[in-house]
């Protein structure tokens, strides 16, 4: 299950980054190109176009709280689970950019062949992707994360006055 979730994290998150910005800019164009790369990878059964979207120091946050650090480690995780992907759906929710940073979030559903341990064949949840403009002006993924479970699409993420501190920290 852990590997399947990492695949959801690394590949589906990319597809959800586009389509939400009312004003087109180079960040949203890059997100659209990322979506096309994911589709190309899935159609061609080749994870390389997805792996190419990450910086060398990218970080992936799995739903169970573990981290996958670095493009090489992310590539290994994607390649290990890529053959199990049978389909996906994305429900984009937001895309914002400012300067050299951009982020998107979306809901997703990924369909997988059951794994050797009989892991769940369908994963539903939500994801977040952070992109950064590189010195060559291209956009790359620097941070991605996904969470399993139905996303509350009506949740207000801007909660002024809320205390975000953690007691005992």
N, C-alpha and C positions, 0 to 999 in steps of 0.2 A: 504494500500500500504506500509506503514511504516514497518509493521510486515513482509510482504513478502520480503521486501528489507533486513531486518535483517536476514532472513533465507538465502537469497542469500549470504549475508556477512558471515554468520557463517558456513554454510555447504558446499557451492560450492567452497569457497576459499580453503578449505582443499584439495579438489580433484585436484586443479590446481597446487599444490605445487611440484608435482613430474615430473620426466621424462625429465628434461631439462639439467641436469648436465652431461657433457661428462665423467667426472671421478667420479666413485661411491665412496661415503664415508658414514659414519654413518648418517649424516644429510640427504643425499638424500635417504638412506634406510628408515629412519624415515618418510620422506615425502611420500615414496611409501606405507609404512604401514598406514599412515594417509589416503591416497587415498583408500586403501582397507577397512579401517574402515568406511569411508563415504559410500562406495558401500554396505557394510554389513548393515549399518544403514538404507539405502534407501530400500534395498531388504527386510529386516526384519521389516520395518515400525517401527523402534525403534531408537529414537534419542540418546540414551545413549552412543553408541560408539563414536559419534561425540562430545558430551559434555565432555567425558573423555579425549579428546585431549587438552583441555584448562588448563592453570594454574588457580589457585584460583583468581588471580588478573588480569586476561586477560582483554583486552579492545577490543571492537568491534566498528568500525567506520561505521555508516550507510551512504548511499548516500546523505541523506538530512542533514548531518552534526551532527546528534545526536550521542551520545556515549552510549554504553551499557558496564557497568563496572562490572567485576567480573563474575566468572564462574556460580554462581547461577542465576544471571540476564540473562546471555547468554543462559543458559539452559531453562529458562522460555520462552524466545523469540523463541528459536528453537522448543520447545514442542508445543507452540501455533500455529505455522505455518506448522509444519512437515507434517500433513495430507494433505496439499494442494499440495505438491510436486508430480509431475507426471513424470518428466524427467529432465535431464540436459546434457549439453555438455560442455567440457572444451577444451580450446586451449592454452596449456602451452607455455609461452614465455621465461621465464628465471628462473633459480634457482641458487643461490650462497650461499656458506657457508664459514665462517672464524671463527676458534676457536669455541666458544660456541654459536654463533649466525648464523642464516640462514634465507634467505628470498626467496620467490618465487612470481612471478606474472603471470597472465594468463587472457585470455578472457573467457567469459562464456555466456551460454544461459540456462535459467531455465524456465521450463514450469510448471505452477501452475493451479489448479482449480481456477476459478474466486472466489474472496472473497465475503463476504456478501454485500459489497458496489460496487460489479462489478469491482474490481481492475483488472488491466492488467493481462492477463494469461501468458504472455511471457515477461521475463526480459532479456535484453542483456547488457553486459558491461564488465568491467574488474575488477580485484581484486589483492590484495597484502596480503601476509601472512608472519608473522615474528615468527620464532621459536627460543627457547632458550634451550640449554642443561641444564638439572636439576642436582642437586647434586647426584642423583642416576644414572646419565649418560643417562637417557631417554631424549627425546625431547618433548617439549610441546609448544603449541601456546601461545604467549604472546600478540600479536597484529594482528588484521585482519581488512581489509577494502575493500569495494567494491564501484564501481561507475557505474551508469547506463548510457548507451549510447554506440554507436559503438566506440571501442578502435582504435586508430591510431597505427597500428602495425609497421609503419615505423618511428615512432617518436624517435629521438635521445635523450635518457635520460641523457647523459653525455654532459653537455653544459659548457665547460670551459669558464671562464671569465664572465659568466652571473651573474648579480647582483640579489641575492635572498632576498635582504632586502625589508622591507615593509615600504613605506613612512608613516610617522606619528606614527610609532611604537617605 
